[in-house]
């Protein structure tokens, strides 16, 4: 196995780990939200306080989902880059470790071509 192919396998494993931990964080935030709702049913709090807690958890969920989307965008760009190098498995999915020297231009072009218009 080439050094590049080995790096691609490592990166693929790392990106799967990032997605798995992000999904776990989303599940944990969902659990936290349910716990907060249950707590407000048993603890007398002003509505403004419980509303603030719910809004903070909601914002945290949204940011985590946005981060997951950014990770997916990174994976798409890296797969595109990896596909341009003969012998490099398209398993590359996560960070720039292991890319050949001079890959910066390919990274820039791939990211530009996968970015969605604002």
N, CA, C and O atoms as CSV, one atom per row, in Angstrom:
chain,resi,resn,atom,element,x,y,z
A,1,UNK,N,N,0.847,-1.168,0.000
A,1,UNK,CA,C,0.000,0.000,0.000
A,1,UNK,C,C,0.895,1.235,0.000
A,1,UNK,O,O,1.878,1.301,0.739
A,2,UNK,N,N,0.548,2.203,-0.830
A,2,UNK,CA,C,1.346,3.420,-0.901
A,2,UNK,C,C,1.115,4.281,0.329
A,2,UNK,O,O,0.124,4.125,1.042
A,3,UNK,N,N,2.044,5.187,0.559
A,3,UNK,CA,C,1.896,6.130,1.667
A,3,UNK,C,C,0.640,6.960,1.488
A,3,UNK,O,O,-0.068,7.236,2.456
A,4,UNK,N,N,0.358,7.363,0.243
A,4,UNK,CA,C,-0.840,8.163,-0.022
A,4,UNK,C,C,-2.110,7.369,0.266
A,4,UNK,O,O,-3.051,7.897,0.859
A,5,UNK,N,N,-2.143,6.109,-0.149
A,5,UNK,CA,C,-3.330,5.285,0.099
A,5,UNK,C,C,-3.512,5.057,1.592
A,5,UNK,O,O,-4.639,5.059,2.087
A,6,UNK,N,N,-2.415,4.862,2.310
A,6,UNK,CA,C,-2.498,4.696,3.750
A,6,UNK,C,C,-3.027,5.970,4.401
A,6,UNK,O,O,-3.868,5.914,5.299
A,7,UNK,N,N,-2.528,7.116,3.944
A,7,UNK,CA,C,-3.018,8.390,4.479
A,7,UNK,C,C,-4.507,8.543,4.207
A,7,UNK,O,O,-5.248,9.035,5.058
A,8,UNK,N,N,-4.946,8.125,3.028
A,8,UNK,CA,C,-6.367,8.214,2.681
A,8,UNK,C,C,-7.203,7.371,3.632
A,8,UNK,O,O,-8.283,7.790,4.049
A,9,UNK,N,N,-6.709,6.184,3.978
A,9,UNK,CA,C,-7.444,5.327,4.917
A,9,UNK,C,C,-7.536,5.977,6.297
A,9,UNK,O,O,-8.582,5.924,6.944
A,10,UNK,N,N,-6.449,6.585,6.742
A,10,UNK,CA,C,-6.438,7.255,8.041
A,10,UNK,C,C,-7.425,8.421,8.033
A,10,UNK,O,O,-8.209,8.594,8.967
A,11,UNK,N,N,-7.372,9.211,6.971
A,11,UNK,CA,C,-8.262,10.361,6.866
A,11,UNK,C,C,-9.714,9.908,6.816
A,11,UNK,O,O,-10.575,10.534,7.433
A,12,UNK,N,N,-9.997,8.836,6.097
A,12,UNK,CA,C,-11.363,8.314,6.023
A,12,UNK,C,C,-11.855,7.914,7.413
A,12,UNK,O,O,-12.988,8.218,7.785
A,13,UNK,N,N,-11.009,7.239,8.173
A,13,UNK,CA,C,-11.382,6.858,9.532
A,13,UNK,C,C,-11.609,8.067,10.423
A,13,UNK,O,O,-12.544,8.094,11.223
A,14,UNK,N,N,-10.742,9.074,10.277
A,14,UNK,CA,C,-10.890,10.287,11.080
A,14,UNK,C,C,-12.188,11.017,10.747
A,14,UNK,O,O,-12.874,11.500,11.648
A,15,UNK,N,N,-12.529,11.100,9.466
A,15,UNK,CA,C,-13.744,11.819,9.098
A,15,UNK,C,C,-14.989,11.071,9.568
A,15,UNK,O,O,-15.968,11.693,9.983
A,16,UNK,N,N,-14.956,9.737,9.505
A,16,UNK,CA,C,-16.082,8.963,10.045
A,16,UNK,C,C,-16.213,9.206,11.540
A,16,UNK,O,O,-17.327,9.302,12.055
A,17,UNK,N,N,-15.085,9.306,12.246
A,17,UNK,CA,C,-15.118,9.566,13.690
A,17,UNK,C,C,-15.704,10.942,13.991
A,17,UNK,O,O,-16.465,11.102,14.946
A,18,UNK,N,N,-15.347,11.939,13.172
A,18,UNK,CA,C,-15.894,13.289,13.374
A,18,UNK,C,C,-17.407,13.273,13.182
A,18,UNK,O,O,-18.142,13.834,13.995
A,19,UNK,N,N,-17.873,12.635,12.114
A,19,UNK,CA,C,-19.320,12.576,11.877
A,19,UNK,C,C,-20.034,11.812,12.990
A,19,UNK,O,O,-21.113,12.210,13.430
A,20,UNK,N,N,-19.435,10.726,13.437
A,20,UNK,CA,C,-20.047,9.937,14.510
A,20,UNK,C,C,-20.145,10.756,15.797
A,20,UNK,O,O,-21.175,10.727,16.471
A,21,UNK,N,N,-19.092,11.480,16.141
A,21,UNK,CA,C,-19.125,12.275,17.372
A,21,UNK,C,C,-20.081,13.458,17.233
A,21,UNK,O,O,-20.723,13.851,18.208
A,22,UNK,N,N,-20.182,14.030,16.028
A,22,UNK,CA,C,-21.137,15.113,15.811
A,22,UNK,C,C,-22.565,14.599,15.963
A,22,UNK,O,O,-23.402,15.249,16.589
A,23,UNK,N,N,-22.838,13.432,15.389
A,23,UNK,CA,C,-24.169,12.847,15.531
A,23,UNK,C,C,-24.481,12.523,16.990
A,23,UNK,O,O,-25.612,12.703,17.440
A,24,UNK,N,N,-23.481,12.048,17.725
A,24,UNK,CA,C,-23.675,11.784,19.158
A,24,UNK,C,C,-23.967,13.081,19.905
A,24,UNK,O,O,-24.803,13.107,20.809
A,25,UNK,N,N,-23.277,14.157,19.528
A,25,UNK,CA,C,-23.530,15.457,20.162
A,25,UNK,C,C,-24.956,15.920,19.884
A,25,UNK,O,O,-25.614,16.470,20.767
A,26,UNK,N,N,-25.437,15.701,18.657
A,26,UNK,CA,C,-26.812,16.066,18.334
A,26,UNK,C,C,-27.804,15.279,19.188
A,26,UNK,O,O,-28.776,15.837,19.697
A,27,UNK,N,N,-27.552,13.992,19.337
A,27,UNK,CA,C,-28.431,13.162,20.174
A,27,UNK,C,C,-28.392,13.632,21.626
A,27,UNK,O,O,-29.426,13.700,22.292
A,28,UNK,N,N,-27.191,13.957,22.114
A,28,UNK,CA,C,-27.057,14.438,23.494
A,28,UNK,C,C,-27.778,15.765,23.695
A,28,UNK,O,O,-28.392,15.987,24.738
A,29,UNK,N,N,-27.705,16.644,22.704
A,29,UNK,CA,C,-28.417,17.915,22.805
A,29,UNK,C,C,-29.928,17.702,22.802
A,29,UNK,O,O,-30.662,18.406,23.496
A,30,UNK,N,N,-30.388,16.728,22.019
A,30,UNK,CA,C,-31.805,16.387,22.039
A,30,UNK,C,C,-32.241,15.893,23.408
A,30,UNK,O,O,-33.308,16.257,23.903
A,31,UNK,N,N,-31.404,15.063,24.009
A,31,UNK,CA,C,-31.684,14.566,25.356
A,31,UNK,C,C,-31.688,15.710,26.360
A,31,UNK,O,O,-32.546,15.767,27.240
A,32,UNK,N,N,-30.730,16.617,26.227
A,32,UNK,CA,C,-30.666,17.778,27.109
A,32,UNK,C,C,-31.934,18.618,26.980
A,32,UNK,O,O,-32.481,19.086,27.978
A,33,UNK,N,N,-32.394,18.805,25.748
A,33,UNK,CA,C,-33.611,19.580,25.543
A,33,UNK,C,C,-34.801,18.921,26.255
A,33,UNK,O,O,-35.564,19.589,26.953
A,34,UNK,N,N,-34.946,17.610,26.069
A,34,UNK,CA,C,-36.041,16.901,26.739
A,34,UNK,C,C,-35.925,17.006,28.255
A,34,UNK,O,O,-36.930,17.193,28.941
A,35,UNK,N,N,-34.715,16.887,28.780
A,35,UNK,CA,C,-34.506,17.019,30.225
A,35,UNK,C,C,-34.888,18.411,30.705
A,35,UNK,O,O,-35.485,18.569,31.770
A,36,UNK,N,N,-34.542,19.417,29.914
A,36,UNK,CA,C,-34.882,20.791,30.291
A,36,UNK,C,C,-36.400,20.987,30.303
A,36,UNK,O,O,-36.938,21.638,31.198
A,37,UNK,N,N,-37.081,20.423,29.311
A,37,UNK,CA,C,-38.542,20.520,29.287
A,37,UNK,C,C,-39.133,19.844,30.517
A,37,UNK,O,O,-40.012,20.404,31.174
A,38,UNK,N,N,-38.656,18.647,30.830
A,38,UNK,CA,C,-39.155,17.932,32.008
A,38,UNK,C,C,-38.858,18.700,33.287
A,38,UNK,O,O,-39.688,18.744,34.194
A,39,UNK,N,N,-37.687,19.299,33.362
A,39,UNK,CA,C,-37.326,20.061,34.561
A,39,UNK,C,C,-38.244,21.261,34.741
A,39,UNK,O,O,-38.634,21.581,35.864
A,40,UNK,N,N,-38.592,21.928,33.645
A,40,UNK,CA,C,-39.468,23.095,33.769
A,40,UNK,C,C,-40.892,22.700,34.143
A,40,UNK,O,O,-41.669,23.538,34.601
A,41,UNK,N,N,-41.234,21.443,33.952
A,41,UNK,CA,C,-42.555,20.969,34.370
A,41,UNK,C,C,-42.601,20.703,35.867
A,41,UNK,O,O,-43.675,20.726,36.469
A,42,UNK,N,N,-41.439,20.449,36.474
A,42,UNK,CA,C,-41.413,20.119,37.900
A,42,UNK,C,C,-40.844,21.245,38.766
A,42,UNK,O,O,-41.075,21.275,39.975
A,43,UNK,N,N,-40.108,22.160,38.156
A,43,UNK,CA,C,-39.527,23.283,38.888
A,43,UNK,C,C,-40.238,24.550,38.432
A,43,UNK,O,O,-40.364,24.811,37.236
A,44,UNK,N,N,-40.691,25.319,39.386
A,44,UNK,CA,C,-41.374,26.553,39.031
A,44,UNK,C,C,-40.346,27.606,38.637
A,44,UNK,O,O,-39.571,28.087,39.464
A,45,UNK,N,N,-40.359,27.948,37.368
A,45,UNK,CA,C,-39.458,28.963,36.824
A,45,UNK,C,C,-40.286,30.003,36.081
A,45,UNK,O,O,-41.354,29.698,35.550
A,46,UNK,N,N,-39.789,31.214,36.050
A,46,UNK,CA,C,-40.462,32.185,35.191
A,46,UNK,C,C,-40.363,31.732,33.728
A,46,UNK,O,O,-39.365,31.138,33.321
A,47,UNK,N,N,-41.388,32.013,32.962
A,47,UNK,CA,C,-41.407,31.609,31.564
A,47,UNK,C,C,-40.182,32.170,30.830
A,47,UNK,O,O,-39.620,31.501,29.962
A,48,UNK,N,N,-39.778,33.364,31.165
A,48,UNK,CA,C,-38.633,33.979,30.483
A,48,UNK,C,C,-37.352,33.172,30.689
A,48,UNK,O,O,-36.505,33.110,29.798
A,49,UNK,N,N,-37.210,32.560,31.856
A,49,UNK,CA,C,-36.012,31.757,32.140
A,49,UNK,C,C,-36.034,30.469,31.329
A,49,UNK,O,O,-35.041,30.133,30.684
A,50,UNK,N,N,-37.147,29.744,31.349
A,50,UNK,CA,C,-37.221,28.499,30.580
A,50,UNK,C,C,-37.101,28.792,29.082
A,50,UNK,O,O,-36.466,28.034,28.348
A,51,UNK,N,N,-37.708,29.891,28.631
A,51,UNK,CA,C,-37.601,30.261,27.226
A,51,UNK,C,C,-36.150,30.495,26.840
A,51,UNK,O,O,-35.720,30.057,25.773
A,52,UNK,N,N,-35.389,31.176,27.686
A,52,UNK,CA,C,-33.975,31.446,27.414
A,52,UNK,C,C,-33.192,30.131,27.300
A,52,UNK,O,O,-32.366,29.972,26.401
A,53,UNK,N,N,-33.458,29.194,28.218
A,53,UNK,CA,C,-32.778,27.892,28.184
A,53,UNK,C,C,-33.102,27.169,26.881
A,53,UNK,O,O,-32.204,26.638,26.228
A,54,UNK,N,N,-34.370,27.143,26.501
A,54,UNK,CA,C,-34.776,26.462,25.264
A,54,UNK,C,C,-34.115,27.109,24.045
A,54,UNK,O,O,-33.672,26.408,23.135
A,55,UNK,N,N,-34.048,28.434,24.025
A,55,UNK,CA,C,-33.423,29.134,22.899
A,55,UNK,C,C,-31.925,28.838,22.805
A,55,UNK,O,O,-31.383,28.691,21.710
A,56,UNK,N,N,-31.268,28.751,23.950
A,56,UNK,CA,C,-29.827,28.444,23.950
A,56,UNK,C,C,-29.592,27.041,23.407
A,56,UNK,O,O,-28.696,26.836,22.588
A,57,UNK,N,N,-30.385,26.075,23.853
A,57,UNK,CA,C,-30.227,24.703,23.359
A,57,UNK,C,C,-30.537,24.652,21.862
A,57,UNK,O,O,-29.835,23.985,21.103
A,58,UNK,N,N,-31.571,25.346,21.446
A,58,UNK,CA,C,-31.932,25.400,20.025
A,58,UNK,C,C,-30.786,25.972,19.200
A,58,UNK,O,O,-30.448,25.432,18.147
A,59,UNK,N,N,-30.191,27.058,19.673
A,59,UNK,CA,C,-29.065,27.669,18.956
A,59,UNK,C,C,-27.890,26.689,18.876
A,59,UNK,O,O,-27.241,26.571,17.837
A,60,UNK,N,N,-27.626,25.993,19.976
A,60,UNK,CA,C,-26.536,25.018,20.004
A,60,UNK,C,C,-26.796,23.887,19.007
A,60,UNK,O,O,-25.883,23.460,18.302
A,61,UNK,N,N,-28.024,23.408,18.948
A,61,UNK,CA,C,-28.380,22.376,17.958
A,61,UNK,C,C,-28.129,22.888,16.543
A,61,UNK,O,O,-27.547,22.185,15.716
A,62,UNK,N,N,-28.569,24.112,16.269
A,62,UNK,CA,C,-28.392,24.682,14.937
A,62,UNK,C,C,-26.925,24.808,14.556
A,62,UNK,O,O,-26.541,24.496,13.428
A,63,UNK,N,N,-26.112,25.261,15.491
A,63,UNK,CA,C,-24.687,25.402,15.209
A,63,UNK,C,C,-24.026,24.042,14.980
A,63,UNK,O,O,-23.141,23.909,14.135
A,64,UNK,N,N,-24.456,23.048,15.728
A,64,UNK,CA,C,-23.900,21.707,15.555
A,64,UNK,C,C,-24.289,21.135,14.202
A,64,UNK,O,O,-23.480,20.481,13.544
A,65,UNK,N,N,-25.524,21.377,13.786
A,65,UNK,CA,C,-25.969,20.918,12.474
A,65,UNK,C,C,-25.195,21.648,11.375
A,65,UNK,O,O,-24.811,21.032,10.381
A,66,UNK,N,N,-24.964,22.945,11.540
A,66,UNK,CA,C,-24.152,23.692,10.570
A,66,UNK,C,C,-22.736,23.129,10.499
A,66,UNK,O,O,-22.172,22.999,9.412
A,67,UNK,N,N,-22.163,22.796,11.646
A,67,UNK,CA,C,-20.826,22.209,11.671
A,67,UNK,C,C,-20.786,20.873,10.952
A,67,UNK,O,O,-19.812,20.560,10.267
A,68,UNK,N,N,-21.833,20.089,11.105
A,68,UNK,CA,C,-21.901,18.806,10.404
A,68,UNK,C,C,-21.939,19.035,8.898
A,68,UNK,O,O,-21.311,18.303,8.133
A,69,UNK,N,N,-22.678,20.054,8.481
A,69,UNK,CA,C,-22.742,20.395,7.056
A,69,UNK,C,C,-21.384,20.837,6.524
A,69,UNK,O,O,-21.011,20.495,5.403
A,70,UNK,N,N,-20.651,21.594,7.326
A,70,UNK,CA,C,-19.311,22.020,6.910
A,70,UNK,C,C,-18.375,20.820,6.794
A,70,UNK,O,O,-17.525,20.774,5.905
A,71,UNK,N,N,-18.531,19.859,7.686
A,71,UNK,CA,C,-17.729,18.641,7.599
A,71,UNK,C,C,-18.052,17.894,6.307
A,71,UNK,O,O,-17.149,17.404,5.629
A,72,UNK,N,N,-19.327,17.807,5.969
A,72,UNK,CA,C,-19.724,17.143,4.723
A,72,UNK,C,C,-19.149,17.870,3.513
A,72,UNK,O,O,-18.719,17.230,2.553
A,73,UNK,N,N,-19.136,19.199,3.549
A,73,UNK,CA,C,-18.560,19.977,2.452
A,73,UNK,C,C,-17.066,19.703,2.317
A,73,UNK,O,O,-16.548,19.576,1.208
A,74,UNK,N,N,-16.391,19.615,3.432
A,74,UNK,CA,C,-14.959,19.297,3.426
A,74,UNK,C,C,-14.722,17.917,2.816
A,74,UNK,O,O,-13.812,17.739,2.007
A,75,UNK,N,N,-15.536,16.954,3.204
A,75,UNK,CA,C,-15.400,15.594,2.677
A,75,UNK,C,C,-15.589,15.582,1.159
A,75,UNK,O,O,-14.826,14.932,0.446
A,76,UNK,N,N,-16.599,16.295,0.665
A,76,UNK,CA,C,-16.826,16.352,-0.785
A,76,UNK,C,C,-15.604,16.928,-1.502
A,76,UNK,O,O,-15.172,16.401,-2.528
A,77,UNK,N,N,-15.054,18.010,-0.957
A,77,UNK,CA,C,-13.887,18.635,-1.592
A,77,UNK,C,C,-12.695,17.691,-1.585
A,77,UNK,O,O,-11.985,17.588,-2.586
A,78,UNK,N,N,-12.467,17.010,-0.486
A,78,UNK,CA,C,-11.315,16.105,-0.399
A,78,UNK,C,C,-11.486,14.881,-1.292
A,78,UNK,O,O,-10.512,14.395,-1.867
A,79,UNK,N,N,-12.705,14.382,-1.413
A,79,UNK,CA,C,-12.938,13.269,-2.345
A,79,UNK,C,C,-12.626,13.692,-3.776
A,79,UNK,O,O,-12.039,12.932,-4.546
A,80,UNK,N,N,-13.022,14.905,-4.119
A,80,UNK,CA,C,-12.752,15.406,-5.459
A,80,UNK,C,C,-11.253,15.526,-5.697
A,80,UNK,O,O,-10.751,15.157,-6.758
A,81,UNK,N,N,-10.550,16.042,-4.706
A,81,UNK,CA,C,-9.093,16.165,-4.811
A,81,UNK,C,C,-8.461,14.784,-4.945
A,81,UNK,O,O,-7.624,14.564,-5.820
A,82,UNK,N,N,-8.857,13.861,-4.083
A,82,UNK,CA,C,-8.264,12.524,-4.086
A,82,UNK,C,C,-8.472,11.827,-5.419
A,82,UNK,O,O,-7.620,11.054,-5.859
A,83,UNK,N,N,-9.606,12.097,-6.066
A,83,UNK,CA,C,-9.888,11.427,-7.337
A,83,UNK,C,C,-8.972,11.905,-8.467
A,83,UNK,O,O,-8.909,11.261,-9.514
A,84,UNK,N,N,-8.268,13.014,-8.276
A,84,UNK,CA,C,-7.379,13.525,-9.318
A,84,UNK,C,C,-5.970,12.942,-9.240
A,84,UNK,O,O,-5.150,13.206,-10.119
A,85,UNK,N,N,-5.679,12.164,-8.216
A,85,UNK,CA,C,-4.344,11.586,-8.045
A,85,UNK,C,C,-4.389,10.091,-8.300
A,85,UNK,O,O,-5.004,9.355,-7.528
A,86,UNK,N,N,-3.740,9.616,-9.388
A,86,UNK,CA,C,-3.741,8.181,-9.696
A,86,UNK,C,C,-3.170,7.373,-8.525
A,86,UNK,O,O,-2.150,7.734,-7.937
A,87,UNK,N,N,-3.845,6.288,-8.208
A,87,UNK,CA,C,-3.376,5.403,-7.150
A,87,UNK,C,C,-3.827,5.801,-5.756
A,87,UNK,O,O,-3.635,5.053,-4.798
A,88,UNK,N,N,-4.425,6.979,-5.643
A,88,UNK,CA,C,-4.896,7.422,-4.330
A,88,UNK,C,C,-6.357,7.038,-4.201
A,88,UNK,O,O,-7.196,7.482,-4.985
A,89,UNK,N,N,-6.654,6.222,-3.224
A,89,UNK,CA,C,-8.019,5.747,-3.052
A,89,UNK,C,C,-8.949,6.912,-2.744
A,89,UNK,O,O,-8.561,7.881,-2.092
A,90,UNK,N,N,-10.160,6.801,-3.216
A,90,UNK,CA,C,-11.133,7.867,-2.997
A,90,UNK,C,C,-11.751,7.720,-1.609
A,90,UNK,O,O,-12.826,8.254,-1.338
A,91,UNK,N,N,-11.066,7.000,-0.745
A,91,UNK,CA,C,-11.525,6.891,0.636
A,91,UNK,C,C,-11.141,8.119,1.438
A,91,UNK,O,O,-11.574,8.272,2.580
A,92,UNK,N,N,-10.333,8.998,0.855
A,92,UNK,CA,C,-9.890,10.176,1.591
A,92,UNK,C,C,-11.087,11.040,1.926
A,92,UNK,O,O,-11.813,11.469,1.028
A,93,UNK,N,N,-11.306,11.302,3.219
A,93,UNK,CA,C,-12.520,12.004,3.639
A,93,UNK,C,C,-12.350,12.909,4.840
A,93,UNK,O,O,-13.226,12.837,5.701
A,94,UNK,N,N,-11.368,13.732,5.016
A,94,UNK,CA,C,-11.462,14.504,6.237
A,94,UNK,C,C,-10.501,15.613,6.477
A,94,UNK,O,O,-10.929,16.707,6.844
A,95,UNK,N,N,-9.222,15.406,6.294
A,95,UNK,CA,C,-8.290,16.492,6.551
A,95,UNK,C,C,-7.225,16.483,5.477
A,95,UNK,O,O,-7.233,15.610,4.610
A,96,UNK,N,N,-6.318,17.425,5.514
A,96,UNK,CA,C,-5.342,17.553,4.440
A,96,UNK,C,C,-4.096,16.714,4.642
A,96,UNK,O,O,-3.221,16.703,3.776
A,97,UNK,N,N,-3.989,16.010,5.762
A,97,UNK,CA,C,-2.813,15.175,5.983
A,97,UNK,C,C,-2.689,14.147,4.872
A,97,UNK,O,O,-3.675,13.526,4.476
A,98,UNK,N,N,-1.497,13.974,4.381
A,98,UNK,CA,C,-1.260,12.942,3.395
A,98,UNK,C,C,-1.396,13.382,1.958
A,98,UNK,O,O,-1.096,12.603,1.054
A,99,UNK,N,N,-1.841,14.610,1.712
A,99,UNK,CA,C,-1.914,15.060,0.331
A,99,UNK,C,C,-0.517,15.328,-0.199
A,99,UNK,O,O,0.365,15.747,0.551
A,100,UNK,N,N,-0.312,15.091,-1.474
A,100,UNK,CA,C,1.006,15.316,-2.058
A,100,UNK,C,C,1.393,16.791,-2.015
A,100,UNK,O,O,0.534,17.665,-1.897
A,101,UNK,N,N,2.675,17.054,-2.111
A,101,UNK,CA,C,3.164,18.423,-2.167
A,101,UNK,C,C,2.525,19.118,-3.368
A,101,UNK,O,O,2.287,18.487,-4.398
A,102,UNK,N,N,2.254,20.381,-3.240
A,102,UNK,CA,C,1.674,21.130,-4.342
A,102,UNK,C,C,0.175,20.976,-4.485
A,102,UNK,O,O,-0.388,21.420,-5.485
A,103,UNK,N,N,-0.485,20.367,-3.528
A,103,UNK,CA,C,-1.922,20.126,-3.644
A,103,UNK,C,C,-2.759,21.346,-3.273
A,103,UNK,O,O,-3.982,21.316,-3.417
A,104,UNK,N,N,-2.130,22.412,-2.801
A,104,UNK,CA,C,-2.887,23.581,-2.342
A,104,UNK,C,C,-3.799,24.144,-3.430
A,104,UNK,O,O,-4.941,24.505,-3.146
A,105,UNK,N,N,-3.324,24.224,-4.650
A,105,UNK,CA,C,-4.146,24.759,-5.743
A,105,UNK,C,C,-5.351,23.860,-6.015
A,105,UNK,O,O,-6.455,24.348,-6.258
A,106,UNK,N,N,-5.131,22.536,-5.972
A,106,UNK,CA,C,-6.242,21.609,-6.180
A,106,UNK,C,C,-7.268,21.752,-5.054
A,106,UNK,O,O,-8.473,21.665,-5.293
A,107,UNK,N,N,-6.786,21.972,-3.827
A,107,UNK,CA,C,-7.692,22.167,-2.683
A,107,UNK,C,C,-8.544,23.410,-2.933
A,107,UNK,O,O,-9.766,23.366,-2.790
A,108,UNK,N,N,-7.909,24.501,-3.301
A,108,UNK,CA,C,-8.641,25.741,-3.543
A,108,UNK,C,C,-9.680,25.566,-4.644
A,108,UNK,O,O,-10.820,26.005,-4.490
A,109,UNK,N,N,-9.298,24.921,-5.767
A,109,UNK,CA,C,-10.237,24.733,-6.878
A,109,UNK,C,C,-11.395,23.816,-6.470
A,109,UNK,O,O,-12.549,24.083,-6.806
A,110,UNK,N,N,-11.088,22.746,-5.752
A,110,UNK,CA,C,-12.144,21.809,-5.361
A,110,UNK,C,C,-13.125,22.455,-4.387
A,110,UNK,O,O,-14.334,22.255,-4.498
A,111,UNK,N,N,-12.615,23.217,-3.449
A,111,UNK,CA,C,-13.498,23.881,-2.494
A,111,UNK,C,C,-14.355,24.910,-3.226
A,111,UNK,O,O,-15.552,25.023,-2.959
A,112,UNK,N,N,-13.760,25.648,-4.133
A,112,UNK,CA,C,-14.523,26.648,-4.894
A,112,UNK,C,C,-15.613,25.987,-5.738
A,112,UNK,O,O,-16.704,26.538,-5.885
A,113,UNK,N,N,-15.322,24.811,-6.292
A,113,UNK,CA,C,-16.307,24.161,-7.160
A,113,UNK,C,C,-17.400,23.435,-6.384
A,113,UNK,O,O,-18.435,23.101,-6.961
A,114,UNK,N,N,-17.196,23.178,-5.073
A,114,UNK,CA,C,-18.231,22.502,-4.292
A,114,UNK,C,C,-19.001,23.449,-3.407
A,114,UNK,O,O,-20.022,23.070,-2.832
A,115,UNK,N,N,-18.525,24.686,-3.287
A,115,UNK,CA,C,-19.221,25.670,-2.448
A,115,UNK,C,C,-20.534,26.052,-3.103
A,115,UNK,O,O,-20.606,26.295,-4.307
A,116,UNK,N,N,-21.563,26.099,-2.282
A,116,UNK,CA,C,-22.869,26.514,-2.810
A,116,UNK,C,C,-22.953,28.024,-2.795
A,116,UNK,O,O,-22.370,28.668,-1.922
A,117,UNK,N,N,-23.679,28.607,-3.760
A,117,UNK,CA,C,-23.798,30.067,-3.795
A,117,UNK,C,C,-24.553,30.581,-2.580
A,117,UNK,O,O,-25.498,29.949,-2.108
A,118,UNK,N,N,-24.134,31.716,-2.085
A,118,UNK,CA,C,-24.754,32.301,-0.879
A,118,UNK,C,C,-26.052,32.987,-1.199
A,118,UNK,O,O,-26.701,33.529,-0.304
